[in-house]
Amino acid sequence: MSGNTNLVLMEVGDKGSHHHVHFSEDTDQMGNTLITVEGKGPDKYEAHVGFLQINHRYSITITLPFSNASEGYQVKESTNLFCRVTELNTIDSGHLEVSFEFLAYKERLLREKLFLISPEGVEICIVVLARVLGKGKGTPMLRDGIKCTGVQMEDESEASDWQGYE
């Protein structure tokens, strides 16, 4: 499966030319969209979570291909405000399931890092890559394993027309 997104323009209709944009997606046999996890070395992984929306908070679950997942991986404490591990679970296949919260705090490509400690004491880095759509740029279809858990409201400005409590 490739992590590349291909843009295809198609003309529709008899009168005039109307263009619709279609993106190819990583899909499984059932047509579901998948989060792509790629190994970038013995202790580094990239998780491509697709398109997210700015100022939205997400709960994301990925699976790492560790055969020794039941031996006790731990979360390394982090000061990252935008991405933090919430849960580690061993699944039936013996792989490690990592759940984390993610805040899409700015537009464009976001790269956030999570860290785990293996049973042998080796630090494992997971780089989470997300393409964040700005306000008014549309609502993305979320991939399997991603749930929107809330919207971070922008701060009220001085120019607000709210009159306050009377």
VMD Tcl script that builds the backbone (N, CA, C; Angstrom):
set m [mol new atoms 498]
animate dup $m
set s [atomselect $m all]
$s set {name element resname resid chain x y z} {
  {N N MET 1 A 0.840 -1.184 0.000}
  {CA C MET 1 A 0.000 0.000 0.000}
  {C C MET 1 A 0.876 1.234 0.000}
  {N N SER 2 A 0.534 2.163 -0.786}
  {CA C SER 2 A 1.326 3.383 -0.884}
  {C C SER 2 A 0.667 4.475 -0.074}
  {N N GLY 3 A 1.473 5.348 0.511}
  {CA C GLY 3 A 0.940 6.458 1.287}
  {C C GLY 3 A 0.721 7.686 0.430}
  {N N ASN 4 A 0.935 7.571 -0.882}
  {CA C ASN 4 A 0.781 8.725 -1.761}
  {C C ASN 4 A -0.682 8.986 -2.045}
  {N N THR 5 A -1.025 10.263 -2.163}
  {CA C THR 5 A -2.381 10.648 -2.505}
  {C C THR 5 A -2.357 11.153 -3.935}
  {N N ASN 6 A -3.142 10.571 -4.808}
  {CA C ASN 6 A -3.190 10.987 -6.199}
  {C C ASN 6 A -4.416 11.829 -6.435}
  {N N LEU 7 A -4.257 12.916 -7.169}
  {CA C LEU 7 A -5.338 13.825 -7.477}
  {C C LEU 7 A -5.810 13.529 -8.891}
  {N N VAL 8 A -7.122 13.332 -9.046}
  {CA C VAL 8 A -7.682 13.030 -10.357}
  {C C VAL 8 A -8.829 13.994 -10.606}
  {N N LEU 9 A -8.787 14.714 -11.740}
  {CA C LEU 9 A -9.881 15.613 -12.114}
  {C C LEU 9 A -10.755 14.896 -13.124}
  {N N MET 10 A -12.072 14.991 -12.928}
  {CA C MET 10 A -12.999 14.336 -13.839}
  {C C MET 10 A -14.037 15.354 -14.288}
  {N N GLU 11 A -14.356 15.350 -15.582}
  {CA C GLU 11 A -15.410 16.219 -16.075}
  {C C GLU 11 A -16.737 15.484 -15.983}
  {N N VAL 12 A -17.769 16.217 -15.523}
  {CA C VAL 12 A -19.077 15.616 -15.340}
  {C C VAL 12 A -20.121 16.526 -15.978}
  {N N GLY 13 A -21.116 15.936 -16.615}
  {CA C GLY 13 A -22.231 16.720 -17.154}
  {C C GLY 13 A -22.053 17.045 -18.629}
  {N N ASP 14 A -23.170 17.370 -19.276}
  {CA C ASP 14 A -23.159 17.676 -20.700}
  {C C ASP 14 A -22.904 19.147 -20.962}
  {N N LYS 15 A -23.435 20.031 -20.121}
  {CA C LYS 15 A -23.334 21.467 -20.356}
  {C C LYS 15 A -22.204 22.034 -19.517}
  {N N GLY 16 A -21.236 22.672 -20.165}
  {CA C GLY 16 A -20.117 23.266 -19.437}
  {C C GLY 16 A -19.255 22.179 -18.835}
  {N N SER 17 A -18.189 22.583 -18.237}
  {CA C SER 17 A -17.334 21.572 -17.596}
  {C C SER 17 A -17.307 21.826 -16.101}
  {N N HIS 18 A -17.692 20.823 -15.349}
  {CA C HIS 18 A -17.662 20.875 -13.892}
  {C C HIS 18 A -16.582 19.908 -13.447}
  {N N HIS 19 A -15.762 20.341 -12.520}
  {CA C HIS 19 A -14.676 19.489 -12.058}
  {C C HIS 19 A -14.924 19.046 -10.632}
  {N N HIS 20 A -14.664 17.789 -10.359}
  {CA C HIS 20 A -14.740 17.239 -9.009}
  {C C HIS 20 A -13.385 16.641 -8.693}
  {N N VAL 21 A -12.958 16.802 -7.486}
  {CA C VAL 21 A -11.669 16.271 -7.077}
  {C C VAL 21 A -11.888 14.952 -6.357}
  {N N HIS 22 A -11.138 13.941 -6.730}
  {CA C HIS 22 A -11.208 12.634 -6.094}
  {C C HIS 22 A -9.811 12.253 -5.638}
  {N N PHE 23 A -9.675 11.759 -4.422}
  {CA C PHE 23 A -8.395 11.322 -3.903}
  {C C PHE 23 A -8.401 9.811 -3.807}
  {N N SER 24 A -7.308 9.184 -4.255}
  {CA C SER 24 A -7.199 7.753 -4.030}
  {C C SER 24 A -6.846 7.564 -2.562}
  {N N GLU 25 A -7.274 6.480 -1.975}
  {CA C GLU 25 A -7.064 6.246 -0.543}
  {C C GLU 25 A -6.473 4.869 -0.339}
  {N N ASP 26 A -5.722 4.703 0.746}
  {CA C ASP 26 A -5.263 3.383 1.129}
  {C C ASP 26 A -6.472 2.648 1.673}
  {N N THR 27 A -6.789 1.503 1.072}
  {CA C THR 27 A -7.963 0.755 1.511}
  {C C THR 27 A -7.617 -0.709 1.677}
  {N N ASP 28 A -8.404 -1.375 2.498}
  {CA C ASP 28 A -8.241 -2.823 2.628}
  {C C ASP 28 A -9.193 -3.508 1.652}
  {N N GLN 29 A -9.317 -4.827 1.756}
  {CA C GLN 29 A -10.161 -5.583 0.836}
  {C C GLN 29 A -11.630 -5.199 0.947}
  {N N MET 30 A -12.047 -4.679 2.101}
  {CA C MET 30 A -13.454 -4.329 2.312}
  {C C MET 30 A -13.745 -2.882 1.902}
  {N N GLY 31 A -12.726 -2.119 1.467}
  {CA C GLY 31 A -12.941 -0.740 1.058}
  {C C GLY 31 A -12.818 0.245 2.207}
  {N N ASN 32 A -12.383 -0.203 3.384}
  {CA C ASN 32 A -12.224 0.705 4.516}
  {C C ASN 32 A -10.896 1.444 4.425}
  {N N THR 33 A -10.886 2.689 4.848}
  {CA C THR 33 A -9.646 3.444 4.835}
  {C C THR 33 A -8.809 3.054 6.041}
  {N N LEU 34 A -7.514 2.951 5.839}
  {CA C LEU 34 A -6.614 2.478 6.874}
  {C C LEU 34 A -5.586 3.527 7.259}
  {N N ILE 35 A -5.165 3.492 8.507}
  {CA C ILE 35 A -4.016 4.261 8.946}
  {C C ILE 35 A -2.796 3.448 8.518}
  {N N THR 36 A -1.859 4.077 7.856}
  {CA C THR 36 A -0.669 3.390 7.389}
  {C C THR 36 A 0.450 3.555 8.406}
  {N N VAL 37 A 1.039 2.445 8.861}
  {CA C VAL 37 A 2.184 2.478 9.773}
  {C C VAL 37 A 3.367 1.862 9.047}
  {N N GLU 38 A 4.460 2.630 8.949}
  {CA C GLU 38 A 5.648 2.172 8.240}
  {C C GLU 38 A 6.838 2.138 9.189}
  {N N GLY 39 A 7.622 1.089 9.122}
  {CA C GLY 39 A 8.856 1.001 9.888}
  {C C GLY 39 A 9.936 1.809 9.205}
  {N N LYS 40 A 10.626 2.650 9.945}
  {CA C LYS 40 A 11.707 3.478 9.398}
  {C C LYS 40 A 13.040 3.115 10.041}
  {N N GLY 41 A 13.120 1.939 10.590}
  {CA C GLY 41 A 14.317 1.476 11.286}
  {C C GLY 41 A 13.881 0.575 12.421}
  {N N PRO 42 A 14.840 0.031 13.173}
  {CA C PRO 42 A 14.468 -0.896 14.247}
  {C C PRO 42 A 13.706 -0.242 15.399}
  {N N ASP 43 A 13.846 1.071 15.552}
  {CA C ASP 43 A 13.206 1.741 16.680}
  {C C ASP 43 A 12.487 3.028 16.280}
  {N N LYS 44 A 12.079 3.127 14.989}
  {CA C LYS 44 A 11.354 4.314 14.533}
  {C C LYS 44 A 10.243 3.897 13.565}
  {N N TYR 45 A 9.041 4.468 13.787}
  {CA C TYR 45 A 7.878 4.185 12.951}
  {C C TYR 45 A 7.197 5.485 12.568}
  {N N GLU 46 A 6.541 5.489 11.392}
  {CA C GLU 46 A 5.714 6.614 10.959}
  {C C GLU 46 A 4.282 6.131 10.828}
  {N N ALA 47 A 3.353 6.891 11.416}
  {CA C ALA 47 A 1.925 6.589 11.305}
  {C C ALA 47 A 1.275 7.714 10.499}
  {N N HIS 48 A 0.788 7.374 9.312}
  {CA C HIS 48 A 0.123 8.345 8.438}
  {C C HIS 48 A -1.378 8.252 8.712}
  {N N VAL 49 A -1.920 9.301 9.356}
  {CA C VAL 49 A -3.324 9.252 9.779}
  {C C VAL 49 A -4.269 9.965 8.819}
  {N N GLY 50 A -3.754 10.544 7.743}
  {CA C GLY 50 A -4.607 11.166 6.738}
  {C C GLY 50 A -5.001 12.590 7.071}
  {N N PHE 51 A -6.160 12.988 6.562}
  {CA C PHE 51 A -6.638 14.353 6.713}
  {C C PHE 51 A -7.422 14.527 8.016}
  {N N LEU 52 A -7.128 15.612 8.734}
  {CA C LEU 52 A -7.852 15.989 9.944}
  {C C LEU 52 A -8.265 17.450 9.796}
  {N N GLN 53 A -9.076 17.934 10.716}
  {CA C GLN 53 A -9.580 19.308 10.636}
  {C C GLN 53 A -8.994 20.146 11.764}
  {N N ILE 54 A -8.617 21.371 11.437}
  {CA C ILE 54 A -7.975 22.256 12.408}
  {C C ILE 54 A -8.858 22.471 13.639}
  {N N ASN 55 A -8.207 22.582 14.793}
  {CA C ASN 55 A -8.846 22.811 16.096}
  {C C ASN 55 A -9.759 21.671 16.535}
  {N N HIS 56 A -9.567 20.490 15.980}
  {CA C HIS 56 A -10.327 19.317 16.403}
  {C C HIS 56 A -9.412 18.378 17.171}
  {N N ARG 57 A -9.975 17.740 18.191}
  {CA C ARG 57 A -9.243 16.783 19.023}
  {C C ARG 57 A -9.702 15.387 18.617}
  {N N TYR 58 A -8.735 14.481 18.469}
  {CA C TYR 58 A -9.029 13.132 17.991}
  {C C TYR 58 A -8.484 12.074 18.940}
  {N N SER 59 A -9.158 10.940 18.966}
  {CA C SER 59 A -8.663 9.733 19.612}
  {C C SER 59 A -8.267 8.807 18.470}
  {N N ILE 60 A -6.990 8.385 18.458}
  {CA C ILE 60 A -6.460 7.600 17.349}
  {C C ILE 60 A -5.853 6.310 17.902}
  {N N THR 61 A -6.101 5.195 17.215}
  {CA C THR 61 A -5.530 3.910 17.604}
  {C C THR 61 A -4.780 3.324 16.415}
  {N N ILE 62 A -3.511 2.964 16.660}
  {CA C ILE 62 A -2.691 2.324 15.626}
  {C C ILE 62 A -2.185 0.988 16.159}
  {N N THR 63 A -1.756 0.125 15.246}
  {CA C THR 63 A -1.195 -1.171 15.628}
  {C C THR 63 A 0.249 -1.240 15.157}
  {N N LEU 64 A 1.141 -1.581 16.080}
  {CA C LEU 64 A 2.553 -1.744 15.753}
  {C C LEU 64 A 2.884 -3.228 15.670}
  {N N PRO 65 A 3.696 -3.627 14.704}
  {CA C PRO 65 A 3.977 -5.046 14.459}
  {C C PRO 65 A 5.066 -5.626 15.380}
  {N N PHE 66 A 4.823 -5.586 16.681}
  {CA C PHE 66 A 5.791 -6.131 17.637}
  {C C PHE 66 A 5.372 -7.536 18.020}
  {N N SER 67 A 6.235 -8.505 17.814}
  {CA C SER 67 A 5.903 -9.884 18.179}
  {C C SER 67 A 6.002 -10.105 19.681}
  {N N ASN 68 A 6.718 -9.221 20.384}
  {CA C ASN 68 A 6.894 -9.370 21.834}
  {C C ASN 68 A 6.057 -8.360 22.623}
  {N N ALA 69 A 4.911 -7.961 22.086}
  {CA C ALA 69 A 4.091 -6.918 22.705}
  {C C ALA 69 A 3.629 -7.280 24.107}
  {N N SER 70 A 3.472 -8.554 24.392}
  {CA C SER 70 A 2.967 -8.967 25.705}
  {C C SER 70 A 4.042 -8.893 26.789}
  {N N GLU 71 A 5.270 -8.569 26.414}
  {CA C GLU 71 A 6.370 -8.561 27.374}
  {C C GLU 71 A 6.510 -7.256 28.155}
  {N N GLY 72 A 5.686 -6.268 27.894}
  {CA C GLY 72 A 5.691 -5.083 28.742}
  {C C GLY 72 A 6.274 -3.810 28.168}
  {N N TYR 73 A 5.683 -3.286 27.126}
  {CA C TYR 73 A 6.066 -1.967 26.620}
  {C C TYR 73 A 5.496 -0.906 27.551}
  {N N GLN 74 A 6.193 0.223 27.657}
  {CA C GLN 74 A 5.734 1.317 28.513}
  {C C GLN 74 A 5.761 2.617 27.740}
  {N N VAL 75 A 4.976 3.588 28.223}
  {CA C VAL 75 A 4.933 4.920 27.628}
  {C C VAL 75 A 6.027 5.758 28.269}
  {N N LYS 76 A 6.818 6.422 27.431}
  {CA C LYS 76 A 7.813 7.354 27.957}
  {C C LYS 76 A 7.101 8.682 28.189}
  {N N GLU 77 A 7.274 9.240 29.371}
  {CA C GLU 77 A 6.630 10.520 29.689}
  {C C GLU 77 A 7.076 11.590 28.691}
  {N N SER 78 A 6.153 12.461 28.318}
  {CA C SER 78 A 6.425 13.490 27.327}
  {C C SER 78 A 5.774 14.798 27.744}
  {N N THR 79 A 6.329 15.893 27.264}
  {CA C THR 79 A 5.735 17.206 27.528}
  {C C THR 79 A 4.961 17.707 26.310}
  {N N ASN 80 A 4.731 16.849 25.335}
  {CA C ASN 80 A 4.011 17.219 24.125}
  {C C ASN 80 A 2.566 17.577 24.477}
  {N N LEU 81 A 2.166 18.804 24.166}
  {CA C LEU 81 A 0.814 19.282 24.478}
  {C C LEU 81 A -0.233 18.816 23.466}
  {N N PHE 82 A 0.203 18.402 22.285}
  {CA C PHE 82 A -0.721 18.146 21.187}
  {C C PHE 82 A -0.935 16.667 20.888}
  {N N CYS 83 A -0.100 15.806 21.457}
  {CA C CYS 83 A -0.179 14.386 21.154}
  {C C CYS 83 A 0.336 13.603 22.358}
  {N N ARG 84 A -0.522 12.719 22.930}
  {CA C ARG 84 A -0.074 11.939 24.091}
  {C C ARG 84 A -0.735 10.571 24.094}
  {N N VAL 85 A 0.052 9.568 24.482}
  {CA C VAL 85 A -0.433 8.186 24.544}
  {C C VAL 85 A -1.405 8.058 25.712}
  {N N THR 86 A -2.542 7.405 25.468}
  {CA C THR 86 A -3.544 7.200 26.513}
  {C C THR 86 A -3.644 5.751 26.949}
  {N N GLU 87 A -3.236 4.801 26.040}
  {CA C GLU 87 A -3.402 3.391 26.384}
  {C C GLU 87 A -2.535 2.504 25.490}
  {N N LEU 88 A -1.991 1.427 26.082}
  {CA C LEU 88 A -1.269 0.392 25.348}
  {C C LEU 88 A -1.967 -0.934 25.602}
  {N N ASN 89 A -2.202 -1.719 24.547}
  {CA C ASN 89 A -2.854 -3.032 24.676}
  {C C ASN 89 A -2.188 -4.032 23.753}
  {N N THR 90 A -2.097 -5.275 24.207}
  {CA C THR 90 A -1.653 -6.364 23.348}
  {C C THR 90 A -2.903 -6.946 22.701}
  {N N ILE 91 A -2.855 -7.129 21.367}
  {CA C ILE 91 A -4.013 -7.692 20.685}
  {C C ILE 91 A -3.738 -9.157 20.358}
  {N N ASP 92 A -4.761 -9.884 19.917}
  {CA C ASP 92 A -4.697 -11.331 19.695}
  {C C ASP 92 A -3.494 -11.772 18.870}
  {N N SER 93 A -3.127 -11.004 17.869}
  {CA C SER 93 A -2.020 -11.395 16.994}
  {C C SER 93 A -0.668 -11.199 17.666}
  {N N GLY 94 A -0.674 -10.665 18.888}
  {CA C GLY 94 A 0.565 -10.417 19.600}
  {C C GLY 94 A 1.139 -9.039 19.336}
  {N N HIS 95 A 0.504 -8.272 18.464}
  {CA C HIS 95 A 0.973 -6.932 18.149}
  {C C HIS 95 A 0.572 -5.952 19.252}
  {N N LEU 96 A 1.168 -4.760 19.209}
  {CA C LEU 96 A 0.894 -3.727 20.211}
  {C C LEU 96 A -0.053 -2.679 19.632}
  {N N GLU 97 A -1.148 -2.442 20.333}
  {CA C GLU 97 A -2.117 -1.422 19.950}
  {C C GLU 97 A -1.853 -0.181 20.803}
  {N N VAL 98 A -1.618 0.950 20.141}
  {CA C VAL 98 A -1.306 2.209 20.821}
  {C C VAL 98 A -2.454 3.177 20.565}
  {N N SER 99 A -3.072 3.672 21.650}
  {CA C SER 99 A -4.126 4.678 21.540}
  {C C SER 99 A -3.564 6.001 22.044}
  {N N PHE 100 A -3.906 7.079 21.337}
  {CA C PHE 100 A -3.397 8.394 21.742}
  {C C PHE 100 A -4.377 9.493 21.365}
  {N N GLU 101 A -4.256 10.624 22.065}
  {CA C GLU 101 A -5.036 11.821 21.757}
  {C C GLU 101 A -4.188 12.716 20.872}
  {N N PHE 102 A -4.839 13.368 19.910}
  {CA C PHE 102 A -4.128 14.222 18.961}
  {C C PHE 102 A -4.939 15.491 18.748}
  {N N LEU 103 A -4.310 16.662 18.889}
  {CA C LEU 103 A -4.961 17.940 18.620}
  {C C LEU 103 A -4.380 18.514 17.339}
  {N N ALA 104 A -5.234 18.751 16.350}
  {CA C ALA 104 A -4.818 19.357 15.086}
  {C C ALA 104 A -4.798 20.873 15.295}
  {N N TYR 105 A -3.676 21.399 15.742}
  {CA C TYR 105 A -3.590 22.783 16.204}
  {C C TYR 105 A -3.191 23.786 15.134}
  {N N LYS 106 A -2.732 23.324 13.965}
  {CA C LYS 106 A -2.411 24.255 12.884}
  {C C LYS 106 A -2.613 23.577 11.540}
  {N N GLU 107 A -2.751 24.391 10.486}
  {CA C GLU 107 A -2.951 23.883 9.133}
  {C C GLU 107 A -1.680 23.270 8.578}
  {N N ARG 108 A -1.826 22.530 7.511}
  {CA C ARG 108 A -0.758 21.909 6.751}
  {C C ARG 108 A -0.338 20.578 7.345}
  {N N LEU 109 A 0.913 20.179 7.122}
  {CA C LEU 109 A 1.398 18.890 7.590}
  {C C LEU 109 A 1.887 19.003 9.030}
  {N N LEU 110 A 1.332 18.186 9.914}
  {CA C LEU 110 A 1.785 18.137 11.302}
  {C C LEU 110 A 2.592 16.871 11.510}
  {N N ARG 111 A 3.691 17.002 12.245}
  {CA C ARG 111 A 4.544 15.871 12.641}
  {C C ARG 111 A 4.690 15.932 14.145}
  {N N GLU 112 A 4.086 14.987 14.821}
  {CA C GLU 112 A 4.178 14.912 16.285}
  {C C GLU 112 A 4.809 13.584 16.669}
  {N N LYS 113 A 5.595 13.586 17.743}
  {CA C LYS 113 A 6.305 12.372 18.158}
  {C C LYS 113 A 5.761 11.817 19.463}
  {N N LEU 114 A 5.649 10.485 19.488}
  {CA C LEU 114 A 5.308 9.728 20.689}
  {C C LEU 114 A 6.478 8.799 20.971}
  {N N PHE 115 A 6.705 8.489 22.249}
  {CA C PHE 115 A 7.815 7.612 22.593}
  {C C PHE 115 A 7.359 6.487 23.506}
  {N N LEU 116 A 7.838 5.280 23.205}
  {CA C LEU 116 A 7.601 4.100 24.026}
  {C C LEU 116 A 8.952 3.561 24.475}
  {N N ILE 117 A 8.937 2.754 25.525}
  {CA C ILE 117 A 10.132 2.060 25.984}
  {C C ILE 117 A 9.862 0.561 25.839}
  {N N SER 118 A 10.757 -0.144 25.120}
  {CA C SER 118 A 10.594 -1.583 24.910}
  {C C SER 118 A 10.950 -2.328 26.187}
  {N N PRO 119 A 10.601 -3.618 26.274}
  {CA C PRO 119 A 10.956 -4.413 27.456}
  {C C PRO 119 A 12.479 -4.451 27.695}
  {N N GLU 120 A 13.262 -4.281 26.629}
  {CA C GLU 120 A 14.723 -4.286 26.742}
  {C C GLU 120 A 15.279 -2.912 27.118}
  {N N GLY 121 A 14.392 -1.888 27.239}
  {CA C GLY 121 A 14.839 -0.540 27.604}
  {C C GLY 121 A 15.174 0.355 26.428}
  {N N VAL 122 A 14.853 -0.073 25.200}
  {CA C VAL 122 A 15.134 0.712 24.002}
  {C C VAL 122 A 13.999 1.722 23.774}
  {N N GLU 123 A 14.377 2.987 23.472}
  {CA C GLU 123 A 13.379 4.020 23.186}
  {C C GLU 123 A 12.890 3.858 21.749}
  {N N ILE 124 A 11.577 3.806 21.581}
  {CA C ILE 124 A 10.954 3.664 20.267}
  {C C ILE 124 A 10.192 4.947 19.963}
  {N N CYS 125 A 10.470 5.521 18.796}
  {CA C CYS 125 A 9.839 6.777 18.376}
  {C C CYS 125 A 8.752 6.480 17.341}
  {N N ILE 126 A 7.572 7.054 17.567}
  {CA C ILE 126 A 6.471 6.970 16.594}
  {C C ILE 126 A 6.194 8.391 16.129}
  {N N VAL 127 A 6.410 8.656 14.848}
  {CA C VAL 127 A 6.129 9.974 14.282}
  {C C VAL 127 A 4.738 9.912 13.668}
  {N N VAL 128 A 3.827 10.746 14.168}
  {CA C VAL 128 A 2.460 10.799 13.662}
  {C C VAL 128 A 2.397 11.922 12.629}
  {N N LEU 129 A 2.006 11.572 11.395}
  {CA C LEU 129 A 1.907 12.542 10.312}
  {C C LEU 129 A 0.441 12.749 9.961}
  {N N ALA 130 A 0.007 14.014 9.969}
  {CA C ALA 130 A -1.388 14.337 9.646}
  {C C ALA 130 A -1.425 15.572 8.751}
  {N N ARG 131 A -2.303 15.554 7.782}
  {CA C ARG 131 A -2.532 16.733 6.950}
  {C C ARG 131 A -3.771 17.413 7.512}
  {N N VAL 132 A -3.602 18.658 7.946}
  {CA C VAL 132 A -4.682 19.363 8.632}
  {C C VAL 132 A -5.305 20.397 7.701}
  {N N LEU 133 A -6.624 20.267 7.527}
  {CA C LEU 133 A -7.388 21.209 6.710}
  {C C LEU 133 A -7.770 22.419 7.551}
  {N N GLY 134 A -7.639 23.615 6.973}
  {CA C GLY 134 A -7.983 24.846 7.677}
  {C C GLY 134 A -9.479 25.077 7.746}
  {N N LYS 135 A -9.847 26.113 8.483}
  {CA C LYS 135 A -11.253 26.471 8.646}
  {C C LYS 135 A -11.864 26.787 7.280}
  {N N GLY 136 A -13.025 26.190 6.992}
  {CA C GLY 136 A -13.713 26.422 5.733}
  {C C GLY 136 A -13.151 25.630 4.563}
  {N N LYS 137 A -12.232 24.709 4.798}
  {CA C LYS 137 A -11.607 23.931 3.722}
  {C C LYS 137 A -12.258 22.561 3.541}
  {N N GLY 138 A -13.327 22.302 4.284}
  {CA C GLY 138 A -14.021 21.036 4.141}
  {C C GLY 138 A -13.898 20.165 5.368}
  {N N THR 139 A -14.656 19.074 5.359}
  {CA C THR 139 A -14.648 18.107 6.452}
  {C C THR 139 A -14.076 16.795 5.933}
  {N N PRO 140 A -12.959 16.352 6.503}
  {CA C PRO 140 A -12.341 15.124 6.000}
  {C C PRO 140 A -13.083 13.874 6.442}
  {N N MET 141 A -12.989 12.816 5.619}
  {CA C MET 141 A -13.485 11.510 6.023}
  {C C MET 141 A -12.381 10.877 6.868}
  {N N LEU 142 A -12.692 10.505 8.087}
  {CA C LEU 142 A -11.682 9.964 8.990}
  {C C LEU 142 A -11.402 8.505 8.674}
  {N N ARG 143 A -10.159 8.125 8.811}
  {CA C ARG 143 A -9.755 6.740 8.591}
  {C C ARG 143 A -10.189 5.870 9.761}
  {N N ASP 144 A -10.213 4.555 9.533}
  {CA C ASP 144 A -10.555 3.612 10.597}
  {C C ASP 144 A -9.564 3.781 11.745}
  {N N GLY 145 A -10.071 3.776 12.971}
  {CA C GLY 145 A -9.219 3.936 14.138}
  {C C GLY 145 A -9.102 5.371 14.610}
  {N N ILE 146 A -9.820 6.301 13.957}
  {CA C ILE 146 A -9.778 7.715 14.340}
  {C C ILE 146 A -11.191 8.169 14.680}
  {N N LYS 147 A -11.333 8.808 15.843}
  {CA C LYS 147 A -12.626 9.372 16.246}
  {C C LYS 147 A -12.412 10.803 16.701}
  {N N CYS 148 A -13.289 11.696 16.254}
  {CA C CYS 148 A -13.239 13.074 16.724}
  {C C CYS 148 A -13.862 13.102 18.117}
  {N N THR 149 A -13.126 13.660 19.086}
  {CA C THR 149 A -13.618 13.695 20.464}
  {C C THR 149 A -14.006 15.097 20.914}
  {N N GLY 150 A -13.756 16.100 20.080}
  {CA C GLY 150 A -14.139 17.449 20.465}
  {C C GLY 150 A -13.534 18.506 19.558}
  {N N VAL 151 A -14.021 19.720 19.745}
  {CA C VAL 151 A -13.540 20.856 18.977}
  {C C VAL 151 A -12.989 21.870 19.964}
  {N N GLN 152 A -11.774 22.331 19.711}
  {CA C GLN 152 A -11.154 23.354 20.547}
  {C C GLN 152 A -11.618 24.697 20.001}
  {N N MET 153 A -12.375 25.425 20.804}
  {CA C MET 153 A -12.905 26.704 20.348}
  {C C MET 153 A -11.799 27.755 20.329}
  {N N GLU 154 A -11.851 28.615 19.313}
  {CA C GLU 154 A -10.895 29.715 19.261}
  {C C GLU 154 A -11.255 30.711 20.349}
  {N N ASP 155 A -10.240 31.408 20.872}
  {CA C ASP 155 A -10.479 32.398 21.925}
  {C C ASP 155 A -11.365 33.517 21.408}
  {N N GLU 156 A -12.246 33.988 22.281}
  {CA C GLU 156 A -13.094 35.123 21.929}
  {C C GLU 156 A -12.218 36.355 21.725}
  {N N SER 157 A -12.504 37.124 20.711}
  {CA C SER 157 A -11.703 38.329 20.460}
  {C C SER 157 A -12.381 39.538 21.090}
  {N N GLU 158 A -11.653 40.623 21.142}
  {CA C GLU 158 A -12.177 41.885 21.668}
  {C C GLU 158 A -13.330 42.383 20.790}
  {N N ALA 159 A -13.311 42.003 19.521}
  {CA C ALA 159 A -14.313 42.483 18.570}
  {C C ALA 159 A -15.600 41.660 18.618}
  {N N SER 160 A -15.738 40.780 19.575}
  {CA C SER 160 A -16.921 39.953 19.681}
  {C C SER 160 A -18.154 40.821 19.910}
  {N N ASP 161 A -19.294 40.404 19.333}
  {CA C ASP 161 A -20.520 41.169 19.529}
  {C C ASP 161 A -21.306 40.667 20.746}
  {N N TRP 162 A -20.721 39.777 21.535}
  {CA C TRP 162 A -21.370 39.288 22.749}
  {C C TRP 162 A -21.397 40.426 23.761}
  {N N GLN 163 A -22.585 40.674 24.358}
  {CA C GLN 163 A -22.752 41.821 25.256}
  {C C GLN 163 A -22.463 41.475 26.710}
  {N N GLY 164 A -22.289 40.217 27.011}
  {CA C GLY 164 A -22.000 39.841 28.401}
  {C C GLY 164 A -23.282 39.617 29.179}
  {N N TYR 165 A -23.132 39.328 30.460}
  {CA C TYR 165 A -24.281 39.095 31.330}
  {C C TYR 165 A -24.844 40.408 31.800}
  {N N GLU 166 A -26.161 40.482 31.898}
  {CA C GLU 166 A -26.795 41.716 32.381}
  {C C GLU 166 A -27.334 41.525 33.763}
}
mol reanalyze $m
mol bondsrecalc $m
mol representation Tube
mol addrep $m
